[in-house]
Amino acid sequence: MASGAWPMSTPSHGSSAPGSSSVENWLFTVRGLADDDVMLLKANGGEFHTVSCGGESCESLTDETLDMFRAMADDTVSDFLLGHPQFINK
């Protein structure tokens, strides 16, 4: 299977991507944020990025999405979004 790709047939209930947290944990973590503190971003610029992995169709992250995650980690996401406005969920 391609790195960073999950089969489209993965069940949606009770499963999560490797290293992820439950929705409940995420909501508890962000409980103090105000609406003005949050900007929703779209992975892959809101587009599907289907790849073949072992004969199955899988969804994968684009190089630009990985750059977005690096920008988040480096606290340079504002600079990234200036050059990639398609990642902002309007």
N, C-alpha and C positions, 0 to 999 in steps of 0.2 A: 504494500500500500504506500502511496506517495506520502512523504513527510507533511504533516499538517492537514491531512485529508481524512475524512470519515465517510464510510459508505452511506449512500442516501437511504438505505434500508434500516439504519440504526433506529431502534425504538425511541420514541420521544418521551415516554413516561419512565421515570426512575433511572434514566441514564444521563451521563454528562460527559463532556470532553475531559480528557486527562488533565489533572491539575486544577479543575474548576471547583467552585463552591456551589452550594445549593442557593436557590433563589431566596429562600428565607434568610440565609446568612448575608447575602448581598444587600437585601432590603434593610436588615438591621444595621449594617455598616453605613449605609447612606441616609439613614433616617433623619439626620440633622441638616441635610442640604436643602436650601431654598430653591425654588424654580429657577431663579436668576443665576444660580450657581452651576446649573447643569446644561450641557450642550450634548445632544445626541449625535453620534457619528455613525456612519454606515461603513461596515467592512466591505472591501472590494468595490467601494464607490456605489454600493447598492445593487451591484450586478452579480449574477451567478458566475462562478469560475469552476466549471465542471472539468474534471480530469479523469483519465482512465487509471484505475489502480486494480491490478489483478483481474482484469476483465469486467470490473464493475464500474459504474459511474459514481464518482466521489466529488464532493465539494472541497475546494482548496482555497487558501488565502493567496492573493496576488502579492508580488514583490512590493507594490505600493502600500498594501495593507500592512505588511511586515514593517515597512518604513514608518507607517503611522504609529505602530506599537512602539518602535524604537524612539520615536519623537515623544511619545507619552512618557516613556521611562527616562528620557533625557530632559524632560520639561521644555521641549521645543515644539510642542504640538501646534502652537499658534503659527509659527513659521511654516510648518508643514501644511496647515490648512490654507494659508495664503496661496500656496502653489497648487493645492488640490481641493478646491471648493466643492467638488462633487462628493466629497466624503461627509459634508455637513448635512444632517437630516433637517430639512426645512419644513 
